[in-house]
Amino acid sequence: LHLNNNNIKRLDPGIFDGLSNLRCLYLQNNQIAFVPRGLFSDLLSVRYLMLQRNRLRVLGSGTFSGMLSLQTLNLANNKISRISDSAFYHLEHFVYLFLEGNNLMTLSHNANGSLHPFAFKGLNKLRYLSLKGAKLKHIAVNGFFGLNNLSQLILSYNDLENISSSSFTLFHN
């Protein structure tokens, strides 16, 4: 389903109900500022979700719940400043995550401008994570907890000032 390059500002709950066989959803280059919890819950077969270049600010708990087949998620170049510790919960087939060009600032428990240190917990198959240009200044302890299969981590073009000695402890690859 290609809805990219429009002026979509809002996605109402239920808009994707009944699309359980959909494989790809392209929503990039719109004006979307918020994704209601459960919006994607019927999208059981979607493998590719493209949400780059919108106006998203927060990824709350369960934002992507129900997306059991999701492999690639592109959230690049939004205004994301906060990601809940369970935003990516139950995404067992998740392989590629693009978060570059956002306003994350810090990988910590801090509520503002932060990426929760356990935000990636349970993403055992994630191999590629791009945080390029995400305005990160600090990476806290357990910043990449649970990313045992990660083979590419891109942190270039940030404002990193401090990286904890155990930021990459569980990052074996």
C-alpha positions as a LaTeX table, in Angstrom:
\begin{tabular}{lrrr}
\hline
Residue & $x$ (\AA) & $y$ (\AA) & $z$ (\AA) \\
\hline
Leu1 & 0.00 & 0.00 & 0.00 \\
His2 & 1.65 & 3.22 & $-1.18$ \\
Leu3 & 0.47 & 6.33 & 0.66 \\
Asn4 & 3.81 & 8.11 & 0.47 \\
Asn5 & 4.37 & 11.69 & $-0.72$ \\
Asn6 & 0.99 & 13.03 & 0.36 \\
Asn7 & $-0.11$ & 15.48 & 3.02 \\
Ile8 & $-1.46$ & 12.94 & 5.53 \\
Lys9 & $-1.50$ & 14.47 & 8.99 \\
Arg10 & $-3.47$ & 11.90 & 10.94 \\
Leu11 & $-4.00$ & 8.15 & 10.91 \\
Asp12 & $-7.26$ & 7.25 & 12.60 \\
Pro13 & $-7.60$ & 4.02 & 14.60 \\
Gly14 & $-9.06$ & 1.25 & 12.46 \\
Ile15 & $-7.77$ & 2.64 & 9.15 \\
Phe16 & $-5.77$ & $-0.55$ & 8.51 \\
Asp17 & $-8.30$ & $-3.05$ & 9.91 \\
Gly18 & $-8.74$ & $-6.10$ & 7.72 \\
Leu19 & $-5.41$ & $-5.71$ & 5.90 \\
Ser20 & $-3.82$ & $-8.76$ & 7.48 \\
Asn21 & $-2.27$ & $-9.92$ & 4.17 \\
Leu22 & $-0.59$ & $-6.60$ & 3.37 \\
Arg23 & 3.21 & $-7.00$ & 2.96 \\
Cys24 & 4.48 & $-3.40$ & 2.61 \\
Leu25 & 3.19 & $-0.08$ & 3.90 \\
Tyr26 & 4.74 & 3.12 & 2.56 \\
Leu27 & 3.82 & 6.26 & 4.53 \\
Gln28 & 6.99 & 8.29 & 4.03 \\
Asn29 & 7.01 & 12.00 & 3.17 \\
Asn30 & 3.77 & 12.97 & 4.89 \\
Gln31 & 2.93 & 15.14 & 7.91 \\
Ile32 & 2.14 & 12.35 & 10.41 \\
Ala33 & 2.87 & 13.50 & 13.97 \\
Phe34 & 1.37 & 10.68 & 16.04 \\
Val35 & 0.78 & 6.94 & 15.75 \\
Pro36 & $-2.04$ & 5.76 & 18.03 \\
Arg37 & $-1.39$ & 2.59 & 20.02 \\
Gly38 & $-2.71$ & $-0.45$ & 18.16 \\
Leu39 & $-2.95$ & 1.35 & 14.82 \\
Phe40 & $-0.95$ & $-1.39$ & 13.12 \\
Ser41 & $-2.35$ & $-4.34$ & 15.12 \\
Asp42 & $-4.09$ & $-5.96$ & 12.11 \\
Leu43 & $-0.99$ & $-5.74$ & 9.91 \\
Leu44 & 0.23 & $-9.24$ & 10.74 \\
Ser45 & 2.04 & $-9.79$ & 7.42 \\
Val46 & 3.68 & $-6.40$ & 6.89 \\
Arg47 & 7.43 & $-6.84$ & 6.47 \\
Tyr48 & 8.33 & $-3.28$ & 5.47 \\
Leu49 & 6.99 & $-0.15$ & 7.17 \\
Met50 & 8.32 & 3.15 & 5.86 \\
Leu51 & 7.56 & 6.19 & 8.03 \\
Gln52 & 10.59 & 8.34 & 7.28 \\
Arg53 & 10.27 & 12.10 & 6.75 \\
Asn54 & 7.16 & 12.69 & 8.83 \\
Arg55 & 6.70 & 14.64 & 12.07 \\
Leu56 & 6.70 & 11.83 & 14.62 \\
Arg57 & 7.92 & 12.93 & 18.07 \\
Val58 & 7.27 & 10.01 & 20.43 \\
Leu59 & 7.13 & 6.24 & 20.00 \\
Gly60 & 4.99 & 5.04 & 22.86 \\
Ser61 & 4.49 & 1.64 & 24.39 \\
Gly62 & 3.11 & $-0.90$ & 21.93 \\
Thr63 & 3.30 & 1.44 & 18.93 \\
Phe64 & 4.07 & $-1.47$ & 16.63 \\
Ser65 & 2.20 & $-4.23$ & 18.47 \\
Gly66 & 0.72 & $-6.88$ & 16.22 \\
Met67 & 3.30 & $-6.44$ & 13.49 \\
Leu68 & 4.59 & $-9.97$ & 13.92 \\
Ser69 & 6.31 & $-10.18$ & 10.50 \\
Leu70 & 7.96 & $-6.74$ & 10.51 \\
Gln71 & 11.56 & $-6.92$ & 9.29 \\
Thr72 & 12.36 & $-3.35$ & 8.23 \\
Leu73 & 11.23 & $-0.15$ & 9.92 \\
Asn74 & 12.35 & 3.23 & 8.62 \\
Leu75 & 11.74 & 6.12 & 11.02 \\
Ala76 & 14.53 & 8.35 & 9.69 \\
Asn77 & 14.26 & 12.13 & 9.58 \\
Asn78 & 11.32 & 12.61 & 11.90 \\
Lys79 & 11.38 & 14.66 & 15.10 \\
Ile80 & 11.50 & 11.67 & 17.46 \\
Ser81 & 12.85 & 12.67 & 20.85 \\
Arg82 & 11.56 & 9.80 & 22.98 \\
Ile83 & 11.20 & 6.06 & 22.47 \\
Ser84 & 9.45 & 3.97 & 25.10 \\
Asp85 & 11.15 & 0.88 & 26.50 \\
Ser86 & 8.42 & $-1.27$ & 24.90 \\
Ala87 & 7.85 & 0.54 & 21.59 \\
Phe88 & 9.41 & $-2.38$ & 19.71 \\
Tyr89 & 8.07 & $-5.13$ & 21.97 \\
His90 & 7.32 & $-8.50$ & 20.29 \\
Leu91 & 9.01 & $-7.67$ & 16.99 \\
Glu92 & 10.75 & $-11.01$ & 16.81 \\
His93 & 11.63 & $-10.90$ & 13.09 \\
Phe94 & 12.93 & $-7.33$ & 13.16 \\
Val95 & 16.22 & $-7.02$ & 11.21 \\
Tyr96 & 16.67 & $-3.40$ & 10.04 \\
Leu97 & 15.91 & $-0.23$ & 12.03 \\
Phe98 & 16.58 & 3.28 & 10.72 \\
Leu99 & 16.42 & 6.08 & 13.32 \\
Glu100 & 18.86 & 8.55 & 11.79 \\
Gly101 & 18.12 & 12.25 & 11.65 \\
Asn102 & 15.96 & 12.38 & 14.78 \\
Asn103 & 16.33 & 14.25 & 18.09 \\
Leu104 & 17.20 & 11.44 & 20.49 \\
Met105 & 20.11 & 13.18 & 22.27 \\
Thr106 & 20.67 & 10.51 & 24.89 \\
Leu107 & 20.42 & 6.77 & 25.45 \\
Ser108 & 19.27 & 6.86 & 29.07 \\
His109 & 16.32 & 6.74 & 31.46 \\
Asn110 & 15.83 & 10.49 & 31.02 \\
Ala111 & 12.26 & 11.29 & 29.94 \\
Asn112 & 13.10 & 14.09 & 27.52 \\
Gly113 & 15.29 & 13.68 & 24.49 \\
Ser114 & 16.06 & 10.08 & 25.22 \\
Leu115 & 16.07 & 6.57 & 23.96 \\
His116 & 15.33 & 4.21 & 26.83 \\
Pro117 & 18.31 & 1.89 & 27.46 \\
Phe118 & 16.11 & $-1.17$ & 27.12 \\
Ala119 & 14.27 & 0.11 & 24.03 \\
Phe120 & 15.88 & $-2.65$ & 21.97 \\
Lys121 & 15.29 & $-5.46$ & 24.47 \\
Gly122 & 13.94 & $-8.55$ & 22.75 \\
Leu123 & 15.12 & $-7.56$ & 19.27 \\
Asn124 & 17.31 & $-10.63$ & 19.09 \\
Lys125 & 17.40 & $-10.73$ & 15.28 \\
Leu126 & 18.18 & $-7.05$ & 14.73 \\
Arg127 & 21.28 & $-6.87$ & 12.53 \\
Tyr128 & 21.31 & $-3.24$ & 11.39 \\
Leu129 & 20.70 & $-0.14$ & 13.50 \\
Ser130 & 21.30 & 3.37 & 12.20 \\
Leu131 & 21.33 & 6.25 & 14.66 \\
Lys132 & 23.32 & 8.47 & 12.30 \\
Gly133 & 22.72 & 12.16 & 12.96 \\
Ala134 & 20.23 & 11.45 & 15.76 \\
Lys135 & 21.77 & 14.22 & 17.90 \\
Leu136 & 22.97 & 11.70 & 20.50 \\
Lys137 & 25.20 & 13.19 & 23.19 \\
His138 & 25.38 & 10.29 & 25.63 \\
Ile139 & 25.05 & 6.53 & 25.52 \\
Ala140 & 24.25 & 5.10 & 28.93 \\
Val141 & 24.93 & 1.73 & 30.53 \\
Asn142 & 23.08 & $-1.02$ & 28.65 \\
Gly143 & 22.40 & 1.36 & 25.78 \\
Phe144 & 22.28 & $-1.51$ & 23.34 \\
Phe145 & 21.03 & $-4.25$ & 25.66 \\
Gly146 & 19.77 & $-7.34$ & 23.87 \\
Leu147 & 21.26 & $-6.68$ & 20.45 \\
Asn148 & 23.25 & $-9.89$ & 20.35 \\
Asn149 & 23.04 & $-10.31$ & 16.55 \\
Leu150 & 23.72 & $-6.71$ & 15.61 \\
Ser151 & 26.39 & $-6.58$ & 12.91 \\
Gln152 & 26.13 & $-2.89$ & 11.94 \\
Leu153 & 25.67 & $-0.01$ & 14.36 \\
Ile154 & 25.93 & 3.44 & 12.82 \\
Leu155 & 26.55 & 6.28 & 15.27 \\
Ser156 & 28.31 & 8.76 & 12.98 \\
Tyr157 & 27.36 & 12.45 & 12.75 \\
Asn158 & 26.14 & 12.72 & 16.34 \\
Asp159 & 27.27 & 14.98 & 19.17 \\
Leu160 & 28.62 & 12.16 & 21.34 \\
Glu161 & 30.42 & 13.47 & 24.41 \\
Asn162 & 30.24 & 10.46 & 26.69 \\
Ile163 & 29.97 & 6.72 & 26.16 \\
Ser164 & 29.65 & 4.55 & 29.24 \\
Ser165 & 32.24 & 1.80 & 29.68 \\
Ser166 & 29.50 & $-0.83$ & 29.49 \\
Ser167 & 27.45 & 0.67 & 26.65 \\
Phe168 & 28.50 & $-2.12$ & 24.33 \\
Thr169 & 28.79 & $-4.92$ & 26.92 \\
Leu170 & 26.11 & $-7.12$ & 25.38 \\
Phe171 & 27.02 & $-6.18$ & 21.84 \\
His172 & 29.00 & $-9.26$ & 20.79 \\
Asn173 & 29.32 & $-8.74$ & 17.05 \\
\hline
\end{tabular}
